[in-house]
Amino acid sequence: MQYMPAVSLARAKEVRDDGSIVEIVVWELPEPLPPCTHRFKYRLYYGAGGQCYVRYDNERGKGDHRHFGDDEHDYVFSTVEQLLEDFRSDVERWGRT
């Protein structure tokens, strides 16, 4: 595997009063990571006590997808801003369930 230099666009971690963790990591790559057609690599996580509630990520060979509880679905990436908004919305939705 060839090294691809990446530029960090976002890196944040919040530990909430209830012990849950929200972590956001986004990089811009010089070229897309197959099968993605965009140049972003990301990992957005919300969970507590070792249990993942919501996660958005993309990986080589698998592409963009999201986890909501035990369910995993493809995710249609459009922009980093929309990705962050979709994640925020799912975190809020999880809190209402």
C-alpha angles and dihedrals in degrees: 000000000000120000114250115196111226133197116225110232100172137008121167137148126190125186106200128214091256090056095254119135129221114192127178125188123170129171131183113223127204089239136009121282104233130280088022119088095204127076099237131107115193146171119190116178138183121176148112139220093013092306121118114221101172129008133169118189145141129214138180111280095009104058130194116352143147134217122210109180107309094340123097123192138170114264123214105221117208108155138348089245092055091046091055092046093049090049092048090050092051092048090053091046091051089053090057095051 
